Amino acid sequence: MKRPAWLPLLLLLASSAHAANWPHWRGPFFNGSTDEKDLPAQFSKTENVAWSAALPGAAAATPIVWEDRVLLAGVDTQRDMLEARCLSRADGKLLWQHDIARGIRRDHRSNFASNSPVTDGEVVVFFFGNGDLACFDLGGNRLWSRNIQKDFGEFAFLWSFSASPTLYDGKLYVQVLQRNVPVQGRGLADRENESYLLALDPKTGKTLWRHVRPSDAVAESREAFSTPIPFVFEGREELLILGGDAITGHDPRTGKELWRWGDWNPRRIEHWRLVPSPVAGDGVVLACAPKRGPVYAVAAGSSGALERKAVAWETDSASKVSADVPTPAFYDGDFFILNDIQRTLSRIEARGGTVKWQLSTPGRGKYEASPLAADGKVYLVDFFGEVAVVDAKSGQLIHKAAMDDPADDEVVRASVVAAHGQLLVRTTRRLYCIGKGP
């Protein structure tokens, strides 16, 4: 029997991180899934709750988990402070907390704590939208810190910059895909603002290399809020980068561009900023075009500048399969694509793009948090903190739980995560641990 194309990725990543942990924004396999079993399907704010912890402010950063620790980037609204927190997974008690910087936002849509932290079990790195990187060991001892805006120039973004960091094979990766000219006074005025992929030593914070990533996009379409995603196909390791009207694969050792494709914006429309991160599975890499645009499946393993024939399949407008903000998940051989604008969740065959089922998302809120797929279920959470549990096989709604009562100017954007048989649900003012205690 032929080995699935995605199997090398799972084997490689499982060897470097316990699958029961959730060390990265998109989980142990960088695809929104985990092999966790017996995850809760019935819960509420009072039912099946191991513990809950109060939070001093709302933020979109997804919690990450390593063994007995829950790590969280956030804000203290009253103090106008960015924070790094570590909670006990046993009972939710605060183990340590560090102030990072004063000033939590520059616009009303989001704050600087939208980037999720990352850990490899030795260090944990927090990256904030103001450019601050702060690294600690799991005991809370600060190892290093730096601000990449100070190092490489102010971010040229219309809205607040957000891209989560990635730890992979002993390197820390962050990306900044931005405008080449200033916007509203933000960015370098005396020279071009370069978009780049940056690799650092996670133990010291020193720059290993910086790869400048060119783009033919214009204005806001150069801006991306995506995250670099590791991918292995037929023995070749890559970092997938999505934004600036293109998807690219890069050598994680040097940053060298291996391949590039992108023609979803041939007229170079100026306002097509890119939010979803890439996701790979079963021999294809997904790129979600913005603003009700198609989802494209690009065949893995290519090199150089790719033509349209490299696209294995794409969705059309009639299918209602699109994703403007959420990143799809890959699980059980298929993609799970959450359409936040047209309010659908779809299970899509990875190889051919066939829609296996489609569900209208429940409730009254918009869904921008990315889906979690695990244990035969898909978990979603909307702006109002209502969590929906969907049967992954049939597409039927299993359960819905109202976990928050947010204020008018606050919404829930952090994805639900799974680790050690439990779920973590971040609302605007609390973090809930759902399931049995340790």
N, C-alpha and C positions, 0 to 999 in steps of 0.2 A: 504494500500500500504506500502511495506517495505521501511523504511527510508534508503536513500543512506548512505553507510559506511563513506563517506567523510563529511557528513553534520555536525556531531559534531565538526569537526575541523573548519569549516567555522563559525559556531555559536559562538564557543569559541573565535576565533581570532577577529571576527567582534565586539565582545563585549569589547575588550581591545584596539582596534585601529580602527579609522574611515577608512572604506574601500576606501574612496576617496583619502586618503593619500597613499604614497608609502614609508613606513618607513624602509624597509629592502631590501637588494639586490634583493630578489625574490618576493617582494611586500607584500601586506597586508595579504595574505593567504600562504605565503612562497612557492608558486608554480608557479610563473611567470605569474599570471593572476590577474585580478581585475574585479569588476562588474561595472566599469565605462561605461557610455554610450555617444553616440554622439562624439566619438573621431575622429580627422581629418583623412581623407583618401587621400586628395590631398594637397600637399605642396611642397615647394622648399626652397632654401636659401632666397628667397625674397617673396614668396607667402604664405599666411596664417601663418605668423610669428608674434607672440605676441611681442617677443623681442629676442635679442641674446646678449651674453656677451663674451668678449674676455677672454681667459685663458692663463696663462703664461707658459704652458707646457702641453704635452700630458700625459695621464694616463688612465688606464683601469677601475678605480673605477666608478661605476654607481652612478649617483646622486640619492639622496633620498629626499622625500618631506613630510613636515608636515605643513598643513594649508598654511600660507602665506610665508613659508620659504623653500628654496632649499639648501640642504647641500651637500658639495662636498669635497672629498679628492683629492689633486692634488700636483703638483710640480711647482716650479718656476725654470725653466731650467737655466736661466742666473745666479741666485743666488745659484744654487745647493741646494735648500731648499724644504723640505716637508711642505705642507700647509694644514690647515683646513679652509674651506670657507663657508660662509653663504650668499646667495643671496636672494633678494626679489622676490617672485613669481609674484608680480604685474608688475615689470618692469626690473628685472634682475640686479638692482643696488646692489653693495656690501654692506652688512649690517655689517659684521665683518669678520676678517681674523686673523689667528694665525700661526706663524711659529712653527713647531714641532721639526724639527731636520735638521741639515745640512748633505748632502750626500743623493742623490736620487736613486742611483742604484749601483749594483755590477756586472751586466752582460748586454749584449747588447739587450737581448730579451724583457726585461721588466724593470720597476722601482718599487720602494717601495710603490707607490700609486696605487696599483692594488686592494687592499682591499676596499670594499665599506663601508661607515659608516652605523650606525643604530641609530634609535631614538624611544622613546616611547611617545614623546610629552612633556616630562619633561627634559630628558637629551639626548644628542647626543654623541655617542662614535665613535671616529676615531681610527682605528687600521692599522698600517703600517707594511710593510714587513721587517723593521729593528727591529720589536718587540715593538715599541712605541705604547702605548695606551694613548689616551688623551680624557677626558670627559669635556663637557661644558653644561651649560644650554642653552636654545634656544636664550637667549639674548647675548650669547657669553662669559659669565663669566666662567673662568676655574674652574672646581670643583676638579679634581684630574688628575694625570698622573703617569704612571709607564712604565717600559720596561721589558717584560717578558723574554727576552734573558738574562738580568742581573739577573733576579730572578731564572730562571730554566735552564740556559745554552744556549749557542749559537746554533742556528738552524742548523741541519745537512741536508742541501739541496744542490743539485747540482746547481739548478737555484734559483732565488729569491723566498723566501717564500711568499705565498699569501693565505689567508683564511679570509673571511669576518666575523665579529662578529655577534652574534644573541642575541637579547633581547627577553625574554619570561618569563612571569609570575613572574616578579620582579627579575630576575637574568640575568646576562650578561654571555654569553658563548663564548669561543674561543677554537679552537682546533689546535694542532700541531701534525701532523702525519709525522714523519721524520725517517731518517736512524738511526739504532742503533749504527753505528760506524761513525767516521768522514769521510767527503768527501772533498777532496782538501783543507784540513786543517780546515774545518768548522765543529764545533761540539765538544763535550767533548771527550778528549783523555784519561782521567784517569778513566772513568767509562762509562757504557752504556748510550746512548742517548735514553731517554724514550719518546714514543709517548703518548700524554695525551689530555684529555678534561678538561678544566678549567672553573670553575664557580666563578664569582665575584659579589660583591654587586655593582650595577651600580651607586649608590649614593656616595660611598666612594672609590671604587676600591679595597677593601680588598678581599683577597681570601676566598671563602666559602668552596671550596673543589677542589681537583685535582685528577682526576681518570686516572690512567695509563692504556692505552689500548694496549694489547699485539698484536703481528702480527707474522705470519709465513712467510711473504714476505721477500725478500732479496734485498739488494742494493737499486736502484732507485725505485723499486716497492713498497717500504715502504713510499715513498713520496706522499703526497696528497695535492691538492690545493682546496679542497672542503670546504663546510661550513656546520655546524650543522643545521639541519632542524627539527623544532618541528612538531609533528604528534600526532593526537588523533584518536584512533580506539576503538570502543565499550567501551568508557569511560576510556581507559588506555592512559595516556600521555607518549610520548616518545620523545627522541632526536635521530634523525637518523644520523649516522656517516658513511661515505663511504671513504675507502682508505685502503692501506696495504693489498690488495687482499681479502677484506672482507667488508660486510655491517653489521652494528650492530645497535641495538636499546638500548637506555639507559634511565634510570629513571632520569628525569630532576631535581628531588629533591636531589639526592645523586650521580649521575653518574654511578650507578651500571648497569652493562651490563645485559640486559633482554634477548637478543637473538643475534645470529650471523649466517651469511651464507656467503659462498664464495668459489667457486671452479672453477672460470673462468681462473685461472692460476695454474693448477695442477703441471706443470713442473717447477714452480717458476722461470719463465723468469725474468731477473733482471731489465729490462728497462721499465716496465709497470707502470709508475707513473700514478696517477689518478687525473683528473681535474674536471669532472662534479660532482655536488652535487646530493644527492638523491632527489627524488620527489615522492610524494604519492598521490593516488587518487583511489576511488571506490574499496577499499579493497586490493590494492596491492601497493608495494613500488618498484620503479625502481632503478636498479643499472646498470650503463653503463660501460661495460668493455672497456679498452682503445685500441688504435691501430686497428681500424676496428672491434673490438670485438663485441659480441652480446649485446643486451639490455635484462636484466633479470627482470621479474616481480615476486617479492617474496610476497607470501601471507601474509597479515598483521595478527597480533594477536597471533603469535607463541611465544614460549619460549625456551630457551636453545640453544644448538648447532643444527642447522637445517640441514637436509639432502636434497638431490637434489629434492625430492618430494615436498619440500616447494615452488619450483619455479612453479608459475602458468602458465607462458609461457615465451618463449625467441625468439628472432629474429634469422634469419640465414643470411649468407653472400649474398644469392641471393636477399634478400629483400632490400638491401642497407639501412637498418634501423640500424643506429649506431650513436654514439656521442663520439668523442674523447675529445673535449673541451667544447662545449656548454652544459648547463643543460637543459633538456626538460622542457616544461610547461605542466600543467594540467588545462584544461579548457573545459567547456561544456561536461563533462563526458568522455573526451578523452585526450590522451597525444599527444603533438606536439613535435616531435623529429627532431632536426636539425643535419644532418650528415655533419660535416665540411670537412671531407676528400673526400667523394664521392659526395658531393655537392647536397644533397637532403633535402627537408623538408617533413615529413610524418605525417599524422594524424592517430593515432593508437587507436583502441578500448581498453579501459582500462581492461576490464574483460578477453577478449580472445586473444588480441594481433593482431587482424585483421587489415590490412592496409586499411583504408578507401579511402585515396588518397595519391599520392606522386608527388611532384613538384621538378623539377630541379631548383636549386637556380639560380637566374638571375645574370648577371654582370660578371666581371672578377676577383673580389676580393674573398678572403677566408672569411668565416663566422665563427668567434669564439665567438662573443657576443651571449649570450643566448636569445632565442625568448621571446617576450612579446605577450600574447594572451588575447584579450579583445574586447568587442563590436563587436563580429562577425568577427574579423580580427586578423591576426598574423603579427607582426612587426619584421623585421630583419634588421641588419646593418652589412655591410662587412668591411674589412680592409680599403677600400678606402673611407668610409663614405657614400656609397650608401645605402639608406634605401629602402627596399622592403616592400610593403603592400600586404598581401595575404588574400583572402577571406577564412575564416576558414571553411565554409561549403563545398565549391566546390574545394578549392585548387587552384583557379585561381589567377594569378597576377593582382592586382587592380592598383597598382601605383609603380613607382620607382623614387626616388629623389636623385640626387647627392648633398650631403650636405657638402663635404669637398674636399680639394685638398692637401692631406698630403705630407710631404717630404718623401724622399726615405727611411729614417730610422725610420719612424713613421707610426703606424697603429691605426685604431679605433677598440677597443675591448669592450667598455662600452655598455651595453644593453640599448635599448630604454625603457623608463618607461612612465607610464600614471598616472596622478593624476588631479583631479578637472577638467576633460574635456579637458586636455591638454596633449601633449607629450613633453618629454624632450629628446633631442638628443645631446649627447656629441661627438664632433669631436676632432681632435688633437689640435685645437686652439680656438674653440668656443663652447659655450653651447647654443643651440637653444631651445626656448619654442614655440611649435607649437600649434596653435589654438587660440580661442578667449581669450582676456585678462580678468582678474577677473571683 
